[in-house]
Amino acid sequence: MTRAAEAAIERDRAQVIGQLTTQVGELAVQIASRVVGEALSDDARVRATVESFIADLESMAQKQGSN
């Protein structure tokens, strides 16, 4: 029973992290658009920047989680 609960918690955690990652990426593009003063198109460069930003956030979260 405990293993099943732990597995369910881990699935929920992974789902929430995925949702938050998407939201953070969208917010990062919105903020960048405002800073630049123009809307950024959804091209490969923007996606790469967002993915890099998200990877940095995930790395920081993992470091904090291991402390």
KAZI-V167949 format. One record per run of one state. SS is the DSSP state (helix for helix, strand for strand, loop for the rest). FROM is the first residue (numbers start at 1). LEN is the number of residues. If there is no record, write none. Layout:
BEGIN
[[SS,FROM,LEN] [SS,FROM,LEN]]
END
This chain:
BEGIN
[[loop,1,1] [helix,2,35] [loop,37,7] [helix,44,22] [loop,66,2]]
END
